[in-house]
Amino acid sequence: QCGQKGQEQQQQQRRRGQGPQEPPICGGGLVGGPSELKPVTPEIQAIADSLKSDVEKELKKTFDVYVVVAYRAQVVAGTNYLLKIHCGNDEYLHVTVYETLPHAGSVKSVTSAVGGKSVDDEF
């Protein structure tokens, strides 16, 4: 809906002889852009936990501590979850999880995993 509303707004501006003044905004961020940081929910931790072995395999490392401390969501043709995960001591991971749309089964997969991050590193 947000994307459609943004397109309708742009079409109305064009009819009035105006170009779009700003990108359409949806859900607290630009359409297609990542959200602001969100509080971690049990559902987000469950997503991270369900894909922990994939992250460990990609990074060739195992983690005793694996706690999501912050995340952003990005609506695309599905949803990207950008996760900051504490993995012990002062080390953090930046993990991106893609979830397909419901009609495609809401399948989740790790698309990126980067280790060696700190609590202050932007993601």
The first five atom37 places (N, CA, C, CB, O) and aatype in JSON, in Angstrom:
{
  "aatype": [5, 4, 7, 5, 11, 7, 5, 6, 5, 5, 5, 5, 5, 1, 1, 1, 7, 5, 7, 14, 5, 6, 14, 14, 9, 4, 7, 7, 7, 10, 19, 7, 7, 14, 15, 6, 10, 11, 14, 19, 16, 14, 6, 9, 5, 0, 9, 0, 3, 15, 10, 11, 15, 3, 19, 6, 11, 6, 10, 11, 11, 16, 13, 3, 19, 18, 19, 19, 19, 0, 18, 1, 0, 5, 19, 19, 0, 7, 16, 2, 18, 10, 10, 11, 9, 8, 4, 7, 2, 3, 6, 18, 10, 8, 19, 16, 19, 18, 6, 16, 10, 14, 8, 0, 7, 15, 19, 11, 15, 19, 16, 15, 0, 19, 7, 7, 11, 15, 19, 3, 3, 6, 13],
  "atom_mask": [
    [1, 1, 1, 1, 1],
    [1, 1, 1, 1, 1],
    [1, 1, 1, 0, 1],
    [1, 1, 1, 1, 1],
    [1, 1, 1, 1, 1],
    [1, 1, 1, 0, 1],
    [1, 1, 1, 1, 1],
    [1, 1, 1, 1, 1],
    [1, 1, 1, 1, 1],
    [1, 1, 1, 1, 1],
    [1, 1, 1, 1, 1],
    [1, 1, 1, 1, 1],
    [1, 1, 1, 1, 1],
    [1, 1, 1, 1, 1],
    [1, 1, 1, 1, 1],
    [1, 1, 1, 1, 1],
    [1, 1, 1, 0, 1],
    [1, 1, 1, 1, 1],
    [1, 1, 1, 0, 1],
    [1, 1, 1, 1, 1],
    [1, 1, 1, 1, 1],
    [1, 1, 1, 1, 1],
    [1, 1, 1, 1, 1],
    [1, 1, 1, 1, 1],
    [1, 1, 1, 1, 1],
    [1, 1, 1, 1, 1],
    [1, 1, 1, 0, 1],
    [1, 1, 1, 0, 1],
    [1, 1, 1, 0, 1],
    [1, 1, 1, 1, 1],
    [1, 1, 1, 1, 1],
    [1, 1, 1, 0, 1],
    [1, 1, 1, 0, 1],
    [1, 1, 1, 1, 1],
    [1, 1, 1, 1, 1],
    [1, 1, 1, 1, 1],
    [1, 1, 1, 1, 1],
    [1, 1, 1, 1, 1],
    [1, 1, 1, 1, 1],
    [1, 1, 1, 1, 1],
    [1, 1, 1, 1, 1],
    [1, 1, 1, 1, 1],
    [1, 1, 1, 1, 1],
    [1, 1, 1, 1, 1],
    [1, 1, 1, 1, 1],
    [1, 1, 1, 1, 1],
    [1, 1, 1, 1, 1],
    [1, 1, 1, 1, 1],
    [1, 1, 1, 1, 1],
    [1, 1, 1, 1, 1],
    [1, 1, 1, 1, 1],
    [1, 1, 1, 1, 1],
    [1, 1, 1, 1, 1],
    [1, 1, 1, 1, 1],
    [1, 1, 1, 1, 1],
    [1, 1, 1, 1, 1],
    [1, 1, 1, 1, 1],
    [1, 1, 1, 1, 1],
    [1, 1, 1, 1, 1],
    [1, 1, 1, 1, 1],
    [1, 1, 1, 1, 1],
    [1, 1, 1, 1, 1],
    [1, 1, 1, 1, 1],
    [1, 1, 1, 1, 1],
    [1, 1, 1, 1, 1],
    [1, 1, 1, 1, 1],
    [1, 1, 1, 1, 1],
    [1, 1, 1, 1, 1],
    [1, 1, 1, 1, 1],
    [1, 1, 1, 1, 1],
    [1, 1, 1, 1, 1],
    [1, 1, 1, 1, 1],
    [1, 1, 1, 1, 1],
    [1, 1, 1, 1, 1],
    [1, 1, 1, 1, 1],
    [1, 1, 1, 1, 1],
    [1, 1, 1, 1, 1],
    [1, 1, 1, 0, 1],
    [1, 1, 1, 1, 1],
    [1, 1, 1, 1, 1],
    [1, 1, 1, 1, 1],
    [1, 1, 1, 1, 1],
    [1, 1, 1, 1, 1],
    [1, 1, 1, 1, 1],
    [1, 1, 1, 1, 1],
    [1, 1, 1, 1, 1],
    [1, 1, 1, 1, 1],
    [1, 1, 1, 0, 1],
    [1, 1, 1, 1, 1],
    [1, 1, 1, 1, 1],
    [1, 1, 1, 1, 1],
    [1, 1, 1, 1, 1],
    [1, 1, 1, 1, 1],
    [1, 1, 1, 1, 1],
    [1, 1, 1, 1, 1],
    [1, 1, 1, 1, 1],
    [1, 1, 1, 1, 1],
    [1, 1, 1, 1, 1],
    [1, 1, 1, 1, 1],
    [1, 1, 1, 1, 1],
    [1, 1, 1, 1, 1],
    [1, 1, 1, 1, 1],
    [1, 1, 1, 1, 1],
    [1, 1, 1, 1, 1],
    [1, 1, 1, 0, 1],
    [1, 1, 1, 1, 1],
    [1, 1, 1, 1, 1],
    [1, 1, 1, 1, 1],
    [1, 1, 1, 1, 1],
    [1, 1, 1, 1, 1],
    [1, 1, 1, 1, 1],
    [1, 1, 1, 1, 1],
    [1, 1, 1, 1, 1],
    [1, 1, 1, 1, 1],
    [1, 1, 1, 0, 1],
    [1, 1, 1, 0, 1],
    [1, 1, 1, 1, 1],
    [1, 1, 1, 1, 1],
    [1, 1, 1, 1, 1],
    [1, 1, 1, 1, 1],
    [1, 1, 1, 1, 1],
    [1, 1, 1, 1, 1],
    [1, 1, 1, 1, 1]
  ],
  "atom_positions": [
    [[0.81, -1.2, 0.0], [0.0, 0.0, 0.0], [0.85, 1.26, 0.0], [-0.92, 0.0, 1.19], [0.54, 2.21, -0.71]],
    [[1.93, 1.26, 0.8], [2.75, 2.46, 0.9], [3.35, 2.82, -0.44], [3.85, 2.27, 1.93], [3.36, 3.99, -0.83]],
    [[3.85, 1.82, -1.16], [4.44, 2.07, -2.46], [3.4, 2.62, -3.42], [0.0, 0.0, 0.0], [3.69, 3.53, -4.2]],
    [[2.19, 2.07, -3.37], [1.11, 2.54, -4.24], [0.72, 3.97, -3.89], [-0.11, 1.61, -4.14], [0.51, 4.78, -4.78]],
    [[0.64, 4.29, -2.6], [0.31, 5.66, -2.19], [1.37, 6.63, -2.66], [0.17, 5.74, -0.66], [1.05, 7.74, -3.11]],
    [[2.64, 6.23, -2.57], [3.72, 7.08, -3.02], [3.64, 7.33, -4.52], [0.0, 0.0, 0.0], [3.87, 8.45, -4.99]],
    [[3.31, 6.27, -5.29], [3.17, 6.43, -6.73], [1.99, 7.33, -7.06], [2.99, 5.06, -7.4], [2.09, 8.16, -7.96]],
    [[0.87, 7.19, -6.34], [-0.29, 8.06, -6.57], [0.06, 9.51, -6.28], [-1.48, 7.61, -5.7], [-0.36, 10.41, -7.01]],
    [[0.82, 9.74, -5.21], [1.24, 11.1, -4.86], [2.09, 11.69, -5.98], [2.02, 11.1, -3.52], [1.9, 12.85, -6.35]],
    [[3.02, 10.91, -6.51], [3.87, 11.4, -7.6], [3.04, 11.7, -8.85], [4.96, 10.37, -7.92], [3.28, 12.69, -9.53]],
    [[2.05, 10.83, -9.16], [1.2, 11.07, -10.33], [0.39, 12.35, -10.16], [0.26, 9.87, -10.56], [0.24, 13.11, -11.11]],
    [[-0.12, 12.6, -8.96], [-0.87, 13.83, -8.71], [0.03, 15.05, -8.88], [-1.49, 13.82, -7.3], [-0.4, 16.06, -9.44]],
    [[1.26, 14.97, -8.41], [2.18, 16.1, -8.55], [2.49, 16.35, -10.02], [3.48, 15.83, -7.78], [2.57, 17.5, -10.45]],
    [[2.66, 15.29, -10.79], [2.94, 15.46, -12.22], [1.77, 16.12, -12.93], [3.26, 14.1, -12.88], [1.97, 16.97, -13.79]],
    [[0.51, 15.73, -12.57], [-0.67, 16.34, -13.18], [-0.76, 17.82, -12.89], [-1.93, 15.64, -12.69], [-1.27, 18.6, -13.7]],
    [[-0.25, 18.22, -11.73], [-0.27, 19.64, -11.36], [0.96, 20.36, -11.9], [-0.35, 19.8, -9.83], [1.16, 21.55, -11.64]],
    [[1.79, 19.64, -12.67], [2.99, 20.25, -13.23], [4.15, 20.32, -12.26], [0.0, 0.0, 0.0], [5.1, 21.08, -12.47]],
    [[4.07, 19.54, -11.2], [5.15, 19.51, -10.22], [5.82, 18.14, -10.26], [4.61, 19.82, -8.79], [5.16, 17.12, -10.46]],
    [[7.09, 18.13, -10.07], [7.79, 16.85, -9.94], [7.68, 16.4, -8.5], [0.0, 0.0, 0.0], [7.3, 17.17, -7.63]],
    [[8.02, 15.15, -8.25], [8.0, 14.71, -6.85], [9.03, 15.49, -6.05], [8.28, 13.19, -6.74], [10.19, 15.62, -6.47]],
    [[8.62, 16.02, -4.9], [9.5, 16.85, -4.11], [10.39, 16.03, -3.2], [8.7, 17.82, -3.3], [11.54, 16.4, -2.97]],
    [[9.9, 14.96, -2.69], [10.67, 14.08, -1.82], [10.23, 12.65, -2.09], [10.5, 14.45, -0.32], [9.1, 12.42, -2.51]],
    [[11.13, 11.68, -1.83], [10.71, 10.29, -1.98], [9.56, 10.0, -1.01], [11.89, 9.33, -1.72], [9.53, 10.55, 0.09]],
    [[8.61, 9.13, -1.41], [7.52, 8.79, -0.5], [8.05, 8.14, 0.76], [6.52, 7.87, -1.19], [9.06, 7.44, 0.73]],
    [[7.35, 8.37, 1.86], [7.77, 7.83, 3.14], [6.72, 6.84, 3.61], [7.97, 8.96, 4.19], [5.52, 7.04, 3.44]],
    [[7.22, 5.75, 4.21], [6.32, 4.69, 4.66], [6.89, 4.05, 5.91], [6.12, 3.63, 3.55], [8.07, 3.7, 5.93]],
    [[6.11, 3.89, 6.94], [6.52, 3.15, 8.12], [7.73, 3.74, 8.82], [0.0, 0.0, 0.0], [8.5, 2.99, 9.43]],
    [[7.93, 5.05, 8.76], [9.02, 5.67, 9.48], [10.32, 5.72, 8.7], [0.0, 0.0, 0.0], [11.33, 6.16, 9.25]],
    [[10.32, 5.3, 7.45], [11.52, 5.36, 6.63], [11.15, 5.5, 5.18], [0.0, 0.0, 0.0], [9.97, 5.43, 4.84]],
    [[12.12, 5.7, 4.34], [11.86, 5.79, 2.92], [11.38, 4.44, 2.41], [13.11, 6.24, 2.15], [11.81, 3.4, 2.89]],
    [[10.47, 4.46, 1.43], [10.03, 3.22, 0.83], [11.25, 2.51, 0.26], [8.95, 3.47, -0.28], [12.01, 3.1, -0.51]],
    [[11.44, 1.27, 0.63], [12.58, 0.49, 0.16], [13.82, 0.67, 1.01], [0.0, 0.0, 0.0], [14.76, -0.11, 0.89]],
    [[13.84, 1.69, 1.87], [15.0, 1.92, 2.73], [14.84, 1.2, 4.05], [0.0, 0.0, 0.0], [13.72, 0.82, 4.42]],
    [[15.95, 0.99, 4.77], [15.84, 0.32, 6.07], [15.15, 1.21, 7.09], [17.23, -0.09, 6.58], [15.24, 2.44, 7.02]],
    [[14.48, 0.59, 8.03], [13.8, 1.31, 9.11], [14.83, 1.88, 10.09], [12.8, 0.39, 9.84], [16.02, 1.59, 10.0]],
    [[14.33, 2.66, 11.01], [15.15, 3.07, 12.15], [15.4, 1.83, 13.01], [14.45, 4.22, 12.99], [14.75, 0.8, 12.81]],
    [[16.33, 1.93, 13.95], [16.55, 0.81, 14.88], [15.25, 0.5, 15.61], [17.68, 1.14, 15.88], [14.52, 1.4, 16.02]],
    [[14.99, -0.79, 15.78], [13.77, -1.22, 16.46], [14.14, -2.06, 17.68], [12.85, -2.03, 15.5], [15.19, -2.69, 17.71]],
    [[13.26, -2.05, 18.69], [13.5, -2.93, 19.84], [13.38, -4.39, 19.41], [12.5, -2.62, 21.0], [12.51, -4.75, 18.61]],
    [[14.25, -5.21, 19.95], [14.26, -6.63, 19.6], [13.06, -7.31, 20.25], [15.59, -7.31, 20.04], [12.77, -7.1, 21.42]],
    [[12.37, -8.12, 19.47], [11.22, -8.88, 19.95], [11.6, -10.37, 20.03], [9.98, -8.67, 19.03], [12.59, -10.78, 19.43]],
    [[10.82, -11.16, 20.73], [11.08, -12.61, 20.75], [11.05, -13.21, 19.34], [10.05, -13.32, 21.64], [11.79, -14.15, 19.05]],
    [[10.2, -12.66, 18.45], [10.11, -13.18, 17.09], [11.42, -12.95, 16.32], [8.94, -12.52, 16.34], [11.86, -13.81, 15.56]],
    [[12.04, -11.78, 16.53], [13.31, -11.48, 15.86], [14.42, -12.39, 16.39], [13.69, -10.0, 16.05], [15.22, -12.9, 15.61]],
    [[14.46, -12.6, 17.71], [15.46, -13.51, 18.27], [15.24, -14.92, 17.72], [15.39, -13.51, 19.81], [16.2, -15.64, 17.45]],
    [[13.98, -15.32, 17.57], [13.68, -16.66, 17.04], [14.16, -16.8, 15.59], [12.17, -16.94, 17.12], [14.65, -17.86, 15.21]],
    [[14.03, -15.74, 14.79], [14.55, -15.77, 13.42], [16.06, -15.99, 13.46], [14.21, -14.45, 12.65], [16.59, -16.85, 12.75]],
    [[16.75, -15.2, 14.29], [18.2, -15.33, 14.4], [18.58, -16.73, 14.87], [18.77, -14.28, 15.38], [19.49, -17.35, 14.31]],
    [[17.9, -17.24, 15.89], [18.21, -18.57, 16.42], [18.01, -19.66, 15.36], [17.33, -18.88, 17.65], [18.79, -20.61, 15.27]],
    [[16.96, -19.51, 14.55], [16.67, -20.54, 13.55], [17.74, -20.6, 12.45], [15.3, -20.29, 12.92], [17.86, -21.62, 11.77]],
    [[18.5, -19.52, 12.29], [19.51, -19.47, 11.24], [20.94, -19.43, 11.8], [19.28, -18.27, 10.36], [21.89, -19.2, 11.05]],
    [[21.09, -19.66, 13.1], [22.4, -19.6, 13.75], [23.4, -20.55, 13.09], [22.28, -19.92, 15.23], [24.54, -20.17, 12.85]],
    [[22.99, -21.78, 12.8], [23.92, -22.74, 12.2], [24.38, -22.28, 10.82], [23.26, -24.13, 12.09], [25.52, -22.54, 10.44]],
    [[23.52, -21.6, 10.06], [23.92, -21.06, 8.76], [24.97, -19.96, 8.92], [22.69, -20.51, 8.01], [25.93, -19.89, 8.15]],
    [[24.79, -19.11, 9.94], [25.76, -18.05, 10.21], [27.09, -18.66, 10.64], [25.23, -17.07, 11.3], [28.15, -18.25, 10.17]],
    [[27.03, -19.64, 11.53], [28.25, -20.3, 11.99], [28.99, -20.97, 10.83], [27.92, -21.35, 13.07], [30.22, -20.92, 10.75]],
    [[28.23, -21.59, 9.93], [28.84, -22.23, 8.77], [29.51, -21.19, 7.87], [27.78, -23.03, 7.97], [30.63, -21.4, 7.4]],
    [[28.83, -20.08, 7.63], [29.39, -19.04, 6.76], [30.65, -18.41, 7.36], [28.35, -17.96, 6.5], [31.6, -18.11, 6.64]],
    [[30.64, -18.2, 8.68], [31.78, -17.56, 9.34], [32.83, -18.57, 9.82], [31.3, -16.73, 10.51], [33.88, -18.18, 10.33]],
    [[32.52, -19.85, 9.66], [33.44, -20.93, 10.08], [33.83, -20.78, 11.56], [34.72, -20.93, 9.2], [35.0, -20.83, 11.93]],
    [[32.8, -20.58, 12.38], [33.0, -20.32, 13.81], [31.72, -20.69, 14.54], [33.4, -18.82, 14.07], [30.63, -20.57, 13.98]],
    [[31.83, -21.12, 15.79], [30.63, -21.38, 16.6], [30.52, -20.31, 17.69], [30.67, -22.8, 17.22], [31.52, -19.73, 18.11]],
    [[29.3, -20.09, 18.12], [29.04, -19.03, 19.11], [28.25, -19.59, 20.28], [28.27, -17.86, 18.46], [27.17, -20.16, 20.09]],
    [[28.79, -19.43, 21.5], [28.06, -19.82, 22.7], [27.04, -18.76, 23.06], [29.03, -20.05, 23.87], [25.95, -19.07, 23.54]],
    [[27.4, -17.5, 22.82], [26.48, -16.37, 23.05], [25.98, -15.94, 21.69], [27.19, -15.17, 23.82], [26.77, -15.83, 20.74]],
    [[24.66, -15.7, 21.57], [24.08, -15.33, 20.27], [22.77, -14.58, 20.53], [23.82, -16.61, 19.36], [21.68, -15.14, 20.47]],
    [[22.92, -13.28, 20.84], [21.77, -12.48, 21.27], [21.63, -11.26, 20.37], [21.92, -12.05, 22.75], [22.55, -10.45, 20.26]],
    [[20.47, -11.12, 19.73], [20.21, -9.94, 18.91], [20.04, -8.75, 19.85], [18.93, -10.14, 18.0], [19.24, -8.8, 20.78]],
    [[20.8, -7.68, 19.59], [20.72, -6.49, 20.44], [20.05, -5.32, 19.73], [22.12, -6.09, 20.9], [19.61, -4.37, 20.39]],
    [[19.96, -5.36, 18.42], [19.3, -4.3, 17.65], [19.0, -4.85, 16.26], [20.18, -3.01, 17.57], [19.66, -5.77, 15.78]],
    [[17.98, -4.26, 15.61], [17.7, -4.66, 14.24], [16.99, -3.56, 13.49], [16.87, -5.94, 14.22], [16.42, -2.64, 14.07]],
    [[17.04, -3.68, 12.18], [16.29, -2.83, 11.26], [15.58, -3.78, 10.3], [17.24, -1.8, 10.48], [16.02, -4.9, 10.08]],
    [[14.47, -3.31, 9.75], [13.76, -4.07, 8.72], [13.72, -3.24, 7.45], [12.31, -4.45, 9.19], [13.66, -2.01, 7.5]],
    [[13.76, -3.92, 6.32], [13.7, -3.25, 5.02], [12.73, -4.04, 4.16], [15.11, -3.15, 4.35], [12.95, -5.21, 3.87]],
    [[11.64, -3.37, 3.75], [10.66, -4.02, 2.9], [11.14, -3.93, 1.46], [9.24, -3.38, 3.06], [11.37, -2.84, 0.93]],
    [[11.29, -5.08, 0.84], [11.67, -5.19, -0.56], [10.62, -6.12, -1.17], [13.18, -5.75, -0.75], [9.45, -6.02, -0.79]],
    [[10.97, -7.0, -2.06], [10.03, -8.03, -2.52], [10.13, -9.16, -1.48], [10.36, -8.55, -4.01], [10.6, -10.26, -1.77]],
    [[9.69, -8.85, -0.28], [9.88, -9.66, 0.91], [10.4, -8.71, 1.98], [0.0, 0.0, 0.0], [10.12, -7.51, 1.93]],
    [[11.15, -9.22, 2.94], [11.71, -8.37, 4.0], [13.14, -8.75, 4.28], [10.87, -8.48, 5.29], [13.47, -9.93, 4.42]],
    [[14.01, -7.74, 4.36], [15.37, -7.93, 4.85], [15.38, -7.54, 6.32], [16.41, -7.08, 4.02], [14.87, -6.48, 6.69]],
    [[15.96, -8.38, 7.15], [16.19, -8.06, 8.56], [17.69, -7.86, 8.73], [15.64, -9.19, 9.52], [18.47, -8.77, 8.48]],
    [[18.08, -6.67, 9.15], [19.48, -6.36, 9.4], [19.68, -6.47, 10.91], [19.88, -4.93, 8.86], [19.16, -5.65, 11.66]],
    [[20.42, -7.48, 11.35], [20.54, -7.81, 12.77], [21.94, -7.5, 13.29], [20.22, -9.28, 13.0], [22.94, -7.79, 12.64]],
    [[22.0, -6.91, 14.48], [23.26, -6.79, 15.21], [23.18, -7.81, 16.33], [23.51, -5.31, 15.77], [22.3, -7.74, 17.19]],
    [[24.13, -8.76, 16.33], [24.08, -9.88, 17.26], [25.32, -9.88, 18.14], [23.95, -11.23, 16.5], [26.45, -9.86, 17.64]],
    [[25.11, -9.89, 19.46], [26.22, -10.01, 20.4], [26.61, -11.48, 20.46], [25.85, -9.45, 21.84], [25.76, -12.35, 20.66]],
    [[27.91, -11.75, 20.27], [28.35, -13.15, 20.26], [29.44, -13.42, 21.28], [28.85, -13.53, 18.87], [30.25, -14.34, 21.11]],
    [[29.47, -12.62, 22.33], [30.42, -12.86, 23.41], [31.5, -11.81, 23.49], [0.0, 0.0, 0.0], [31.87, -11.21, 22.49]],
    [[32.0, -11.6, 24.71], [33.03, -10.59, 24.97], [32.61, -9.26, 24.35], [34.4, -11.05, 24.41], [31.51, -8.78, 24.61]],
    [[33.47, -8.67, 23.55], [33.14, -7.39, 22.91], [32.89, -7.57, 21.42], [34.26, -6.37, 23.13], [33.0, -6.62, 20.66]],
    [[32.54, -8.79, 21.0], [32.36, -9.05, 19.57], [30.89, -9.1, 19.18], [33.04, -10.37, 19.19], [30.04, -9.63, 19.9]],
    [[30.64, -8.53, 18.03], [29.29, -8.48, 17.47], [29.33, -8.94, 16.02], [28.69, -7.06, 17.57], [30.36, -8.88, 15.36]],
    [[28.19, -9.41, 15.55], [28.01, -9.8, 14.15], [27.0, -8.87, 13.51], [27.56, -11.28, 14.04], [26.1, -8.37, 14.18]],
    [[27.13, -8.65, 12.22], [26.1, -7.99, 11.42], [25.58, -9.04, 10.45], [26.65, -6.7, 10.66], [26.31, -9.52, 9.59]],
    [[24.32, -9.4, 10.61], [23.72, -10.47, 9.82], [22.49, -9.93, 9.1], [23.34, -11.7, 10.72], [21.66, -9.25, 9.69]],
    [[22.4, -10.24, 7.81], [21.21, -9.87, 7.04], [20.45, -11.15, 6.71], [21.58, -9.08, 5.74], [21.01, -12.1, 6.16]],
    [[19.17, -11.15, 7.05], [18.28, -12.28, 6.78], [17.21, -11.8, 5.81], [17.64, -12.85, 8.1], [16.61, -10.74, 6.02]],
    [[16.97, -12.57, 4.76], [15.91, -12.26, 3.81], [14.75, -13.22, 4.05], [16.42, -12.35, 2.34], [14.94, -14.43, 4.17]],
    [[13.53, -12.65, 4.11], [12.31, -13.46, 4.24], [11.45, -13.22, 3.01], [11.53, -13.12, 5.55], [11.1, -12.09, 2.7]],
    [[11.1, -14.3, 2.31], [10.25, -14.17, 1.13], [8.85, -13.74, 1.54], [10.21, -15.5, 0.36], [8.48, -13.8, 2.71]],
    [[8.07, -13.32, 0.57], [6.68, -12.94, 0.81], [5.87, -14.16, 1.24], [6.06, -12.29, -0.45], [6.24, -15.29, 0.93]],
    [[4.74, -13.94, 1.96], [3.94, -15.07, 2.44], [3.5, -16.03, 1.34], [2.72, -14.55, 3.16], [3.49, -17.25, 1.55]],
    [[3.13, -15.52, 0.17], [2.67, -16.43, -0.89], [3.8, -17.34, -1.38], [2.1, -15.61, -2.08], [3.55, -18.36, -2.02]],
    [[5.04, -16.97, -1.08], [6.2, -17.79, -1.45], [6.69, -18.61, -0.26], [7.34, -16.91, -2.0], [7.77, -19.2, -0.31]],
    [[5.91, -18.64, 0.82], [6.22, -19.5, 1.96], [6.93, -18.83, 3.12], [0.0, 0.0, 0.0], [7.26, -19.51, 4.09]],
    [[7.19, -17.51, 3.05], [7.9, -16.8, 4.12], [9.21, -17.5, 4.5], [7.0, -16.67, 5.36], [9.55, -17.61, 5.67]],
    [[9.93, -17.98, 3.49], [11.19, -18.68, 3.7], [12.27, -17.68, 4.1], [11.61, -19.47, 2.43], [12.41, -16.62, 3.49]],
    [[13.03, -18.02, 5.14], [14.09, -17.14, 5.64], [15.45, -17.73, 5.31], [13.96, -16.93, 7.16], [15.67, -18.93, 5.41]],
    [[16.39, -16.84, 4.9], [17.75, -17.28, 4.6], [18.74, -16.17, 4.92], [17.88, -17.71, 3.12], [18.4, -14.99, 4.85]],
    [[19.96, -16.57, 5.27], [21.03, -15.61, 5.56], [21.6, -15.16, 4.23], [22.15, -16.23, 6.48], [22.01, -15.98, 3.41]],
    [[21.64, -13.85, 4.01], [22.23, -13.33, 2.77], [23.59, -12.69, 3.02], [21.3, -12.31, 2.12], [24.36, -12.48, 2.09]],
    [[23.89, -12.38, 4.29], [25.17, -11.77, 4.63], [25.45, -12.0, 6.11], [25.19, -10.25, 4.28], [24.54, -11.91, 6.94]],
    [[26.7, -12.28, 6.43], [27.12, -12.41, 7.83], [28.56, -11.91, 7.94], [26.99, -13.89, 8.33], [29.46, -12.42, 7.26]],
    [[28.76, -10.91, 8.79], [30.08, -10.31, 8.97], [30.41, -10.31, 10.45], [30.13, -8.86, 8.38], [29.63, -9.81, 11.27]],
    [[31.56, -10.89, 10.81], [31.98, -10.93, 12.19], [32.99, -9.83, 12.5], [0.0, 0.0, 0.0], [33.33, -9.02, 11.64]],
    [[33.47, -9.82, 13.74], [34.5, -8.87, 14.14], [34.01, -7.44, 14.28], [0.0, 0.0, 0.0], [34.8, -6.5, 14.15]],
    [[32.74, -7.26, 14.53], [32.17, -5.93, 14.69], [32.14, -5.55, 16.17], [30.74, -5.87, 14.08], [32.22, -6.41, 17.05]],
    [[32.02, -4.25, 16.43], [31.9, -3.78, 17.81], [30.5, -3.24, 18.05], [32.96, -2.69, 18.12], [29.72, -3.08, 17.11]],
    [[30.2, -2.97, 19.31], [28.87, -2.46, 19.65], [28.6, -1.12, 18.96], [28.74, -2.3, 21.18], [27.45, -0.79, 18.69]],
    [[29.65, -0.35, 18.67], [29.48, 0.98, 18.08], [29.45, 0.99, 16.56], [30.57, 1.86, 18.56], [29.14, 2.03, 15.97]],
    [[29.77, -0.12, 15.91], [29.8, -0.15, 14.45], [28.38, 0.02, 13.89], [30.42, -1.46, 13.95], [27.44, -0.64, 14.34]],
    [[28.25, 0.91, 12.92], [26.96, 1.12, 12.24], [26.63, -0.12, 11.41], [27.0, 2.4, 11.34], [27.51, -0.82, 10.92]],
    [[25.34, -0.38, 11.28], [24.93, -1.48, 10.4], [23.7, -1.08, 9.63], [24.67, -2.76, 11.2], [23.19, -1.87, 8.84]]
  ]
}
